[in-house]
Amino acid sequence: MASTPNYDPATSEVYLNTTYTGPLTAADFSSLPFQIHAAVDHIEKESSFNERDVAIIHVNMNDMASVQLGDSGSVQQQDQLTIIGFPGNGDISVRPTDLLTASVNTISVSSIKTTDSGAQVIQVGGNVEHGDSGGPALDSSGAVVGIVSFGLVSSGSPGGTSFLQASSSARELVQSLNLNTTPGAFQKTWSQSLADYASTAPGHWHRALQDFEQLATKYPLFNGVTPYLTYTKDQAKTEHASPTTAPAHPASSNAFVTYALTIGGVTLLILLLLLLFMIFFRRRKKSTAADMTQAGRIGQDQSGRPPAAQRGPDANRMVVPGPQRQAASQNDGMAAFGAPPGSQQPAQPSSAQVQSVVSGTLRPWPCGHMNRSNARYCSICGEPAPEPPTSRRLEH
């Protein structure tokens, strides 16, 4: 009986390994949750096996874990690299958990070679098996510097020689497509979590715990965080949490409010201090002016005479007015012959003195100071006021 065979188109499927999902409970692949696998819907760009043996494929998964391409030009002989793969010889069970658990091996760089097509390859020695092909080779910083490609086996030889495609070949494809390989939100938080986890700074366990809890809440399929979260919780219980160990990332609204309140409080305190200084100096200025006024007032007592303590040493000595002294020394010349002395004429003030008295309220006293016409004592030296001039009638 004739028959015609029919074949479905070949498809490729991408699965998240147990490093991300954690142990799986499904008995077979058909029972796996649809969220942890997706079909390759497009091959963006590829290079044939005979050339660079690399390809860029597209899978409908967003905000996933990622690794960065490193510089394969920095790889040297005897460098130690780490490869991640799924060798067939390691499959001892058909359960999804076993098949999706990656194998990690350390290999050493033997040499750097170039194929006839011009592709740079890295010759390595170590445990590289069937099933590791396509897996990344990482340097000490975790960047991809090579991709497991092929091996050569000689008949009768106990082992083979393996080669990696250099990451520079993959970078050429990435650049030709203008792909953005910047880590997403998940990878940034995961990297920060591991950095805090491995840190030795005070409070690092509390910071790591906060990061791991954030990942567990935001990415419920990421059960690979569970062992880290459990261990970090135990360590954080015995770690002293002080204000200086508060996480510096990410900035929260509470931290912003606290910062704003602190700045506002400091500003208010500065304004209050400036106000107090202004009030103090204004009162001090008024007090100085009042003291000067009071000092002027107490210069004389109620009678208009300065206190005895403020009078000069000549306060109680009589001072003969200058004009009268001059008149006494110039008596009539006939007095020497027994004639009566001429009548003493009152001294007439000078024209300047007259003008001073007329034009103002002050006049000069015999003591040489200017005083009011009705003052009883000199306001400077305390000299009593001079007697008013007397006039006598002359009889002939």
URKAPE-V257631 format. One record per backbone hydrogen bond with DSSP energy under -1.0 kcal/mol. CO is the residue of the C=O (numbers start at 0). NH is the residue of the N-H. Records with the same first field share a line. If there is no record, write none. Layout:
BEGIN
CO=NH + NH
END
This chain:
BEGIN
11=39
13=37
16=19 + 20
17=21
19=223
27=30
28=31
32=35
33=36
35=15
37=13
41=57
44=55
47=50 + 52
53=46
55=43 + 44
57=40 + 41
58=60
67=143
70=73
71=74
75=78
78=108
80=106
81=137
82=104
84=102
86=89
87=90
89=91
94=98
95=99
97=100
99=17
102=84
104=82
106=80
107=124
108=77
110=122
112=120
114=117
118=114
119=165
120=112
121=163
122=109 + 110
123=161
124=107
125=127
128=131
129=87
130=85
131=134
134=147
135=83
136=144 + 145
137=81
138=141
142=138
143=69
144=166
145=136
146=164
147=133
149=162
151=160
153=156
160=151
161=123
162=148 + 149
163=121
164=146
165=168
166=170
167=171
168=172
169=173
170=174
171=175
172=176
173=178
183=187
184=188
185=189
186=190
187=191
188=192
189=193
190=194
191=195
192=196
193=197
200=203
202=206
203=207
204=208
205=209
206=210
207=211
208=212
209=213
210=214
211=215
212=216
213=217
214=218
218=221
220=222
222=225
224=228
225=229
226=230
227=231
228=232
229=233
230=234
231=235
232=236
241=244
242=245
251=255
252=256
253=257
254=258
255=259
256=260
257=261
258=262
259=263
260=264
261=265
262=266
263=267
264=268
265=269
266=270
267=271
268=272
269=273
270=274
271=275
272=276
273=277
274=278
275=279
276=280
277=281
278=282
279=283
280=284
281=285
282=286
283=287
284=288
285=289
286=290
287=291
288=292
289=293
290=294
291=295
292=296
293=297
296=299
300=303
304=300
306=309
311=314
320=324
321=325
322=326
323=327
324=328
331=334
332=335
333=336 + 338
334=337
349=353
350=354
351=355
352=356
353=357
354=358
355=359
360=372
362=370
364=367
368=364
370=362
371=374
375=384
377=381
382=377
END
